[in-house]
Amino acid sequence: MNETVEKNTASADNPLSKYMRNPQIYINLPSGGKYWAPESLEMPINEELPVLSMSSYDELLLKTPDALMNGQSVVDIIQSCIKSIKNAWDMPVTDLDYCLIAIRIATYGEMMGYSSTCPKCSEFNEYEIDLKEFLNLPVNMEVFEQIVKYDDQLTVKIKPRTYRDANKANMEVFEQQRIVSLVNDESIDAEVKQEKFNEIFAKITRLSLATVVGSIEYIQVGETKYTQPAFIEDFVANTDVKVFRKVKDHHEITNKAIPDKTIKTTCPDCGHPYEMPFSFDHANFFELAS
């Protein structure tokens, strides 16, 4: 169905074509196109990616809970609205929010309705925020150029995680949280509960290791670089704890490369200025303007 819709959209001889989608804005990716997998991105010569508004089909994707949960809706919408992106699963997470915000602007405009509760007087406030401010927040890509050096022989290069890896990790965390809530049921036997908690702890440990593995671009020993996933996974699982801590510390630094999105406002009821984090739920983000 999606293929049919896109073919119709591209029909130049269709008398309704003037009512079909055209680029609304153009964006420069925070990554500059670096760290994308081969053939996952067709970078224009001027490095400005045209962004279309969402189609009626895209909007229907947001109503599919399973596709939203596993990330497929997000991938389909990005590829539908930013044609230069051929495989959004392989996009670095440094570009993800930027692209989604750009699609929201292309579809509904720069302003978005938002609400919050004043922490001082508990008054519920509704107002508008300018999404362009989030597009102007700089992503610190330089941190990914830094090499983690352990000694004269061993160095490690960190890269941004892909959306595929980040989404998989989020799904596993969600599943662990669901299991924890079930295990907390008082009717469950204490011994069974302990076994479940041990399983959860083991899975969280494996998830933590997998996150570090997915963020390593290569490991270099002397003049030789190793990029094979199996070698890197074995290295992370079995290396000396001092080496692992050094790599993990830098990995945590790169997690801060994407700036936090916050909203500054003033309560109209009591005049109290306050700041709050911008909640970026993919489904609600695109439904607020409907």
C-alpha positions in Angstrom: 0.0 0.0 0.0 2.8 2.4 0.9 4.5 1.7 -2.4 1.3 2.5 -4.3 0.8 5.8 -2.4 4.3 6.9 -3.2 4.0 6.0 -6.9 0.8 8.0 -7.1 2.5 10.9 -5.4 5.2 10.9 -8.0 2.8 11.0 -11.0 3.5 14.2 -12.8 0.5 13.8 -15.1 -2.0 13.5 -12.3 -4.2 16.6 -12.3 -4.3 16.5 -8.5 -0.5 16.7 -8.2 -0.5 20.3 -7.1 -2.2 19.2 -3.9 0.3 16.5 -3.2 3.4 16.8 -1.0 6.3 19.0 -1.8 9.4 19.8 0.4 8.5 22.3 3.2 11.9 22.7 4.8 15.5 21.7 4.2 17.8 20.4 6.9 21.5 19.7 7.5 22.0 16.6 9.6 23.9 17.0 12.8 26.2 14.1 11.8 26.9 15.7 8.4 26.1 12.2 6.9 29.0 10.6 8.8 28.4 7.3 10.7 25.6 6.3 8.3 25.8 2.7 6.9 26.6 2.4 3.2 23.6 3.1 0.9 21.4 4.1 3.9 21.6 7.8 3.0 21.8 9.6 -0.4 23.4 12.9 0.6 22.5 15.8 -1.8 25.4 17.8 -3.2 24.5 20.8 -1.1 24.0 18.5 2.0 20.5 19.9 2.5 17.9 17.2 2.9 14.4 18.2 1.7 11.6 17.3 4.2 8.1 16.6 3.1 5.0 16.8 5.4 3.5 13.5 6.5 1.0 11.8 4.1 -2.3 10.4 5.1 -0.7 6.9 5.1 2.0 8.2 7.5 -0.7 9.4 9.9 -2.3 6.0 9.9 1.0 4.4 10.9 0.9 6.4 14.1 -2.4 4.6 15.0 -0.6 1.2 14.9 0.5 0.4 18.4 2.7 -2.6 17.5 4.5 -0.7 14.8 5.1 2.1 17.1 6.4 -0.2 19.8 8.9 -2.0 17.6 10.0 1.2 15.8 8.8 0.3 12.4 6.4 3.3 12.2 9.1 5.7 13.0 11.4 4.2 10.3 8.5 4.3 7.7 7.6 7.9 8.5 11.2 9.1 8.3 11.8 7.4 4.9 8.4 8.7 3.6 9.1 12.3 4.6 12.9 12.5 4.0 13.4 10.7 0.7 17.2 11.0 0.9 17.1 8.5 3.8 16.9 5.0 2.4 17.3 3.0 5.7 16.4 4.9 8.8 17.2 1.8 11.0 20.9 2.5 10.3 20.7 6.3 11.1 22.9 7.4 14.0 20.8 8.5 17.0 22.5 11.9 16.8 20.2 12.6 13.8 17.0 10.9 15.0 15.2 13.6 17.0 16.4 16.3 14.6 14.7 14.5 11.7 11.5 13.9 13.6 11.2 17.5 14.7 11.8 18.6 11.2 9.0 16.3 10.0 6.7 17.7 12.6 7.5 21.3 11.5 7.0 20.4 7.8 3.6 18.8 8.6 2.1 21.2 11.2 4.3 24.3 11.3 6.9 25.6 13.8 4.7 26.2 16.8 3.3 23.4 18.9 0.9 23.4 21.8 2.2 22.2 25.1 1.2 22.1 28.7 2.8 21.8 32.2 2.0 22.2 35.8 3.7 25.1 37.8 5.9 23.5 40.5 5.1 26.4 42.9 1.3 26.9 42.7 0.4 23.7 40.9 -1.5 25.7 38.2 -2.0 23.8 34.9 -0.7 25.9 32.1 -1.1 25.7 28.3 1.0 27.5 25.9 2.9 27.2 22.6 6.6 26.4 22.0 8.7 27.1 19.0 10.2 23.9 17.7 12.9 25.7 15.7 14.7 26.3 19.0 15.3 22.5 19.2 16.7 22.4 15.7 19.2 25.1 16.7 20.6 23.1 19.6 24.1 21.9 18.5 25.0 18.2 18.7 28.5 17.7 19.9 29.8 15.5 17.1 33.5 16.3 18.1 33.3 13.9 21.0 33.0 11.0 18.6 36.3 12.0 17.0 38.2 11.4 20.2 40.1 8.2 20.6 40.1 6.2 23.8 43.7 5.3 24.4 44.6 2.7 27.0 48.3 2.3 26.3 50.8 2.6 23.5 49.2 -0.3 21.6 45.5 -0.4 22.4 43.0 2.3 21.3 39.3 2.3 20.9 37.1 4.5 18.6 33.5 5.2 19.7 30.6 5.9 17.3 27.0 6.9 17.7 24.6 4.0 18.1 22.2 3.3 15.3 18.4 3.7 15.7 18.1 -0.1 15.4 20.4 -0.6 18.4 18.8 2.1 20.5 15.3 0.9 19.7 16.2 -2.7 20.6 17.7 -1.6 23.9 14.6 0.5 24.7 12.3 -2.5 23.9 14.3 -4.7 26.2 14.3 -2.2 29.0 10.5 -1.9 28.6 10.2 -5.6 28.8 12.3 -5.8 31.9 10.2 -3.2 33.6 7.1 -5.1 32.7 8.5 -8.3 34.2 9.6 -6.4 37.4 6.0 -5.2 37.9 4.7 -8.7 37.5 7.3 -10.2 39.9 6.3 -7.6 42.5 3.0 -9.4 42.8 2.7 -10.5 46.4 1.0 -13.8 45.4 4.2 -15.0 43.7 6.4 -17.4 45.7 9.5 -15.8 47.2 11.8 -18.4 45.6 10.3 -17.9 42.2 10.5 -14.2 42.6 14.2 -14.4 43.4 14.8 -16.5 40.3 13.1 -13.9 38.2 15.0 -11.1 39.6 18.3 -13.0 39.0 17.2 -13.5 35.3 16.4 -9.8 35.0 19.8 -8.8 36.5 21.6 -11.1 34.0 19.6 -9.6 31.1 20.3 -6.0 32.2 24.0 -6.9 32.4 24.0 -8.3 28.9 22.1 -5.3 27.7 24.7 -3.0 29.2 27.5 -4.9 27.5 25.7 -4.9 24.2 25.2 -1.2 24.3 28.9 -0.6 24.6 29.6 -3.2 21.9 27.2 -1.4 19.5 29.0 1.9 20.1 32.5 0.8 19.2 33.5 1.7 15.6 36.8 -0.2 15.8 39.5 -1.4 18.2 43.1 -0.8 17.1 46.1 -2.8 18.3 49.3 -1.3 16.9 48.7 -0.6 13.2 45.8 -3.1 12.9 42.1 -2.0 13.2 39.5 -4.6 14.1 35.9 -3.9 13.1 34.5 -7.4 13.2 31.4 -7.5 15.6 32.4 -10.9 17.0 35.9 -9.7 17.9 34.5 -6.6 19.5 31.9 -8.4 21.5 34.4 -10.9 22.7 36.8 -8.1 23.7 34.1 -6.2 25.7 33.0 -9.3 27.5 36.5 -10.5 28.4 38.8 -7.5 28.6 40.4 -6.3 31.8 38.0 -4.3 33.9 40.3 -1.2 33.8 40.1 -1.2 30.0 36.3 -1.7 30.0 35.8 1.2 32.5 37.9 3.5 30.3 35.8 2.6 27.2 32.5 2.8 29.2 33.4 6.2 30.7 33.9 7.6 27.2 30.8 6.0 26.0 28.8 7.8 28.7 30.4 11.1 27.7 29.1 10.5 24.1 25.6 10.0 25.5 25.7 13.6 26.4 26.5 14.7 22.8 22.8 15.2 22.2 21.7 18.2 24.2 18.8 18.0 26.6 15.7 19.6 25.3 14.1 21.9 27.9 11.3 24.5 27.9 11.5 27.7 29.8 8.2 29.3 30.8 6.6 31.5 33.4 3.4 30.7 35.2 0.7 33.3 34.3 -1.0 32.7 37.6 1.7 33.3 40.1 4.5 34.6 37.9 7.0 31.9 38.9 9.6 31.2 36.2 10.4 27.5 35.7 12.1 25.1 33.4 10.9 21.6 32.4 12.3 18.8 30.2 10.6 18.4 26.8 8.8 15.1 26.7 9.5 13.5 23.3 7.1 10.6 22.9 7.0 9.8 19.2 3.3 9.0 19.0 2.1 11.9 21.1 4.5 14.3 19.5 2.8 13.9 16.2 -0.7 13.8 17.6 -0.7 17.0 19.6 -1.5 19.1 16.6 -4.3 16.9 15.3 
